[in-house]
């Protein structure tokens, strides 16, 4: 009877040990799943951070484009201001040239009359 008790007690202890091993496995498996979840959250954060950096880069490219476009418009404006100055100056030069041609013609014509 005692041997039966000892044998059943050993069987019971084996069952308790295997049960504890099973619980330890479940705990370690849950820890692993928690690690996988946190790793996935970290990767999701890195992806969203990269998307944010891509947005910042594209925003900076847009601002660079706007700056260069404004520099171009400033050049066009200054060029137009320059042409606005050059046009009357050229008209004055044209007047001087035509007037000198008139005077030269008048002088040559007058010489030939004499």
VMD Tcl script that draws the C-alpha trace (Angstrom):
set ca {
  {0.00 0.00 0.00}
  {2.83 2.32 0.87}
  {4.52 1.55 -2.45}
  {1.33 2.38 -4.29}
  {1.15 5.68 -2.43}
  {4.80 6.44 -3.25}
  {4.30 5.48 -6.89}
  {1.13 7.65 -7.22}
  {2.92 10.48 -5.42}
  {5.80 10.25 -7.91}
  {3.32 10.24 -10.78}
  {1.62 13.27 -9.28}
  {4.96 15.09 -8.90}
  {5.81 14.27 -12.51}
  {2.48 15.69 -13.58}
  {3.04 18.85 -11.49}
  {6.54 19.22 -12.93}
  {5.30 18.78 -16.51}
  {2.46 21.21 -15.80}
  {4.95 23.76 -14.49}
  {7.14 23.21 -17.55}
  {4.12 23.79 -19.71}
  {3.31 27.05 -17.86}
  {6.94 28.11 -18.19}
  {6.75 27.44 -21.92}
  {3.53 29.47 -22.18}
  {5.11 32.34 -20.26}
  {8.24 32.33 -22.44}
  {6.08 32.08 -25.55}
  {4.05 35.09 -24.38}
  {7.30 36.97 -23.75}
  {8.39 36.11 -27.27}
  {5.06 37.32 -28.69}
  {5.40 40.50 -26.67}
  {8.88 40.98 -28.15}
  {7.53 40.39 -31.67}
  {4.71 42.87 -31.05}
  {7.09 45.52 -29.69}
  {9.44 44.90 -32.59}
  {6.56 45.39 -35.02}
  {5.58 48.58 -33.20}
  {9.15 49.77 -33.51}
  {9.19 49.00 -37.23}
  {5.89 50.80 -37.64}
  {7.35 53.81 -35.85}
  {10.43 53.72 -38.10}
  {8.24 53.52 -41.20}
  {6.07 56.46 -40.08}
  {9.20 58.41 -39.14}
  {10.63 57.77 -42.61}
  {7.34 58.93 -44.15}
  {7.59 62.09 -42.06}
  {11.19 62.64 -43.19}
  {10.11 62.09 -46.79}
  {7.42 64.72 -46.29}
  {9.97 67.13 -44.79}
  {12.34 66.51 -47.69}
  {9.62 67.06 -50.31}
  {8.48 70.18 -48.43}
  {12.04 71.52 -48.51}
  {12.28 70.72 -52.22}
  {9.05 72.63 -52.73}
  {10.40 75.62 -50.80}
  {13.61 75.47 -52.82}
  {11.55 75.50 -56.00}
  {9.53 78.49 -54.75}
  {12.70 80.34 -53.84}
  {14.28 79.70 -57.25}
  {11.01 80.67 -58.96}
  {10.95 83.92 -57.01}
  {14.56 84.55 -57.98}
  {13.57 84.01 -61.60}
  {10.65 86.43 -61.26}
  {12.96 88.96 -59.66}
  {15.31 88.57 -62.61}
  {12.41 89.05 -65.07}
  {11.27 92.14 -63.19}
  {14.77 93.64 -63.14}
  {15.20 92.78 -66.81}
  {11.96 94.58 -67.61}
  {13.07 97.58 -65.58}
  {16.31 97.57 -67.52}
  {14.45 97.43 -70.83}
  {12.22 100.24 -69.66}
  {15.35 102.29 -69.15}
  {17.02 101.16 -72.41}
  {14.05 101.94 -74.64}
  {14.00 105.74 -74.09}
  {17.78 105.76 -74.15}
  {17.71 104.05 -77.56}
  {15.09 106.51 -78.74}
  {17.39 109.34 -77.71}
  {20.30 107.72 -79.54}
  {18.10 107.26 -82.60}
  {17.12 110.89 -82.44}
  {20.78 111.94 -82.15}
  {21.73 109.70 -85.05}
  {18.91 110.98 -87.29}
  {19.62 114.55 -86.32}
  {23.32 114.14 -87.15}
  {22.36 112.55 -90.49}
  {20.07 115.50 -91.17}
  {22.84 117.95 -90.29}
  {25.36 116.07 -92.35}
  {22.96 115.93 -95.30}
  {22.16 119.61 -94.91}
  {25.87 120.46 -94.71}
  {26.72 118.29 -97.76}
  {23.73 119.64 -99.67}
  {24.64 123.21 -98.79}
  {28.24 122.65 -99.90}
  {27.06 121.34 -103.22}
  {24.79 124.30 -103.73}
  {27.70 126.67 -103.34}
}
mol new
graphics top color blue
foreach p $ca { graphics top sphere $p radius 0.5 }
foreach p [lrange $ca 0 end-1] q [lrange $ca 1 end] { graphics top cylinder $p $q radius 0.2 }
display resetview
